[in-house]
């Protein structure tokens, strides 16, 4: 039976698979949002209220929570002593959370990057620009931190490869030749 990632495999595997978040997707989303943010803020800045602190602080808090979840999940997946086994459904939920958070945080990074860039250029001309710069920088730092934490959480949810020559009785064992061993046992 050919493996899923085998390039010689002509048959499509009907099982769903989740691919890691692409860095290029995050960069493109962030850059596009930064450009749109720059355009919108340069034309409509006078119509906006002052930049609040809450979004940036919320992004920082979410980044912290996802980072803690990543460390905890990785320890549980690696079955470190003193940790309980991880629930596979929880890991699946964390993967979905991480993928969604990474993209949303990339969009917020673009938004705050465009905002910060415009505020820096207007700092000497507008008094409001100086007041809005600090909360915008906190938002930029929070959104970058959330992107990083989401990617760490996504990586922490990966199942480690089985140890070489591991015991087939262990859960999750799929060592080399596992199929041949099964066929020989049946045979």
Residue pairs with C-beta under 8 A, 6 or more apart in sequence:
1 179
2 8
2 9
2 11
3 9
4 13
4 15
4 17
18 95
18 99
20 154
20 155
21 98
21 99
21 102
21 103
21 150
21 151
21 154
25 103
25 106
26 102
26 103
26 106
26 147
27 106
29 103
29 106
29 107
29 110
30 106
30 107
30 109
30 110
30 113
31 110
32 110
33 106
33 107
33 108
33 109
33 110
33 111
33 114
34 109
34 110
34 111
34 113
34 114
34 117
35 110
35 114
36 110
36 114
37 110
37 111
37 112
37 113
37 114
37 115
37 118
38 114
38 117
38 118
41 48
41 114
41 115
41 118
42 118
45 118
45 122
45 126
45 128
45 129
50 128
50 131
50 132
50 135
51 115
51 132
51 135
51 136
51 139
52 135
53 135
53 138
55 108
55 139
55 142
56 112
56 135
56 136
56 137
56 138
56 139
56 140
56 141
56 142
56 143
57 138
57 142
58 142
59 105
59 108
59 139
59 142
59 143
59 145
59 146
60 138
60 141
60 142
60 145
60 146
62 101
62 142
62 146
62 149
63 105
63 142
63 145
63 146
63 148
63 149
64 145
64 149
66 97
66 98
66 101
66 146
66 149
66 150
66 152
66 153
67 149
67 152
67 153
69 94
69 153
69 156
70 149
70 152
70 153
70 155
70 156
71 156
72 83
73 86
73 90
73 91
73 94
73 153
73 156
73 157
74 156
75 83
76 83
76 84
76 85
76 86
77 86
77 91
77 156
77 157
77 158
77 159
77 160
78 160
79 85
91 157
94 153
94 156
94 157
95 154
95 157
97 150
97 153
98 150
98 151
98 153
98 154
98 157
99 150
99 154
101 146
101 149
101 150
101 153
102 146
102 147
102 150
102 151
102 154
104 146
105 143
105 144
105 146
105 147
105 150
106 143
106 147
108 139
108 142
108 143
108 146
109 140
109 143
109 144
109 147
111 139
111 143
112 136
112 137
112 139
112 140
112 143
113 140
115 132
115 136
115 139
115 140
116 133
116 136
116 137
116 140
119 129
119 132
119 133
119 136
120 133
122 129
123 129
123 130
123 133
159 172
162 170
162 172
162 173
162 174
162 175
164 175
164 176
165 175
166 173
166 175
167 173
168 175
168 178
168 181
